């Protein structure tokens, strides 16, 4: 989780003191409506994506559990793919078009 308070002064001052009370009231209402566990999970996700407004947390809660969860890269995906016949690049060359829109090869 990123350090709190944010190191950037612009991020830290994004919410004024007057707005802070309203933002906290919204967060408390969201916690009452969705439950503490869901609110805390949404707050963790908001901090991970550097979203610090109550509206952002509300959007995260509205998205539900269907959102992608970033994970570290895993092992390489190795598949046995079918072998296709080799063709030269000339096979893909565009030729002149005849009178009936048929390509003449």
C-alpha positions in Angstrom: 0.0 0.0 0.0 1.4 3.5 -0.8 2.5 5.6 2.1 0.0 7.8 3.8 -0.2 10.8 3.8 0.6 11.1 0.1 4.0 12.5 -0.6 2.8 14.9 -3.3 1.5 18.2 -2.0 -1.0 18.5 -4.8 -2.5 15.1 -3.9 -2.6 15.9 -0.2 -4.3 19.3 -0.9 -6.8 17.9 -3.4 -9.5 17.9 -0.8 -10.0 21.1 1.1 -10.8 21.2 4.8 -14.5 22.0 4.0 -14.8 19.2 1.6 -13.1 16.7 4.0 -16.1 16.7 6.3 -18.5 16.0 3.5 -16.2 13.3 2.1 -16.0 11.6 5.5 -19.8 11.7 5.8 -20.2 10.0 2.5 -17.6 7.3 3.4 -19.4 6.6 6.7 -22.7 6.3 4.8 -21.0 3.9 2.3 -19.7 1.8 5.2 -23.2 1.6 6.7 -24.7 0.7 3.4 -22.1 -1.8 2.1 -20.5 -3.1 5.3 -17.2 -2.4 6.9 -15.3 -5.2 5.1 -16.5 -4.0 1.6 -15.6 -0.4 2.5 -12.2 -1.3 3.7 -11.5 -3.4 0.5 -12.7 -0.5 -1.6 -10.5 1.9 0.3 -7.5 -0.3 -0.3 -8.3 -0.5 -4.0 -8.8 3.3 -4.1 -5.4 3.9 -2.5 -3.7 1.4 -4.9 -5.1 3.3 -7.8 -4.4 6.7 -6.2 -8.1 7.7 -6.1 -8.8 9.7 -3.0 -12.3 11.0 -3.3 -15.5 9.5 -1.8 -17.0 9.4 -5.3 -14.2 7.2 -6.4 -14.8 4.8 -3.5 -18.5 4.8 -4.3 -17.7 3.8 -7.9 -15.4 1.0 -6.7 -18.2 -0.3 -4.5 -20.7 0.0 -7.3 -18.4 -2.0 -9.6 -18.6 -4.9 -7.1 -16.3 -7.9 -7.2 -16.2 -8.1 -11.0 -13.2 -5.7 -11.3 -9.8 -7.0 -12.2 -7.5 -7.6 -9.3 -3.8 -6.7 -10.3 -1.4 -9.6 -9.5 2.3 -10.0 -10.1 3.3 -11.7 -13.3 3.4 -15.5 -13.2 5.1 -18.2 -15.2 5.2 -18.1 -19.0 2.1 -19.5 -20.7 3.3 -22.4 -22.8 0.8 -23.9 -25.3 1.0 -26.6 -27.9 -0.4 -24.8 -30.9 -1.2 -26.4 -34.2 1.4 -26.1 -37.0 0.3 -24.1 -40.0 1.8 -24.6 -43.5 4.5 -22.1 -44.5 3.6 -19.8 -47.4 5.7 -17.2 -49.1 4.9 -13.5 -48.8 4.0 -13.5 -52.5 0.9 -15.5 -51.6 -0.4 -12.4 -49.9 0.4 -10.0 -52.7 -2.5 -7.9 -53.9 -2.9 -8.1 -57.6 -4.8 -6.1 -60.1 -8.6 -6.1 -60.0 -10.7 -7.3 -63.0 -13.9 -5.8 -64.3 -16.1 -7.9 -61.9 -14.1 -7.0 -58.8 -12.3 -10.3 -58.9 -8.6 -10.3 -58.1 -6.5 -11.5 -61.0 -3.5 -13.5 -59.9 
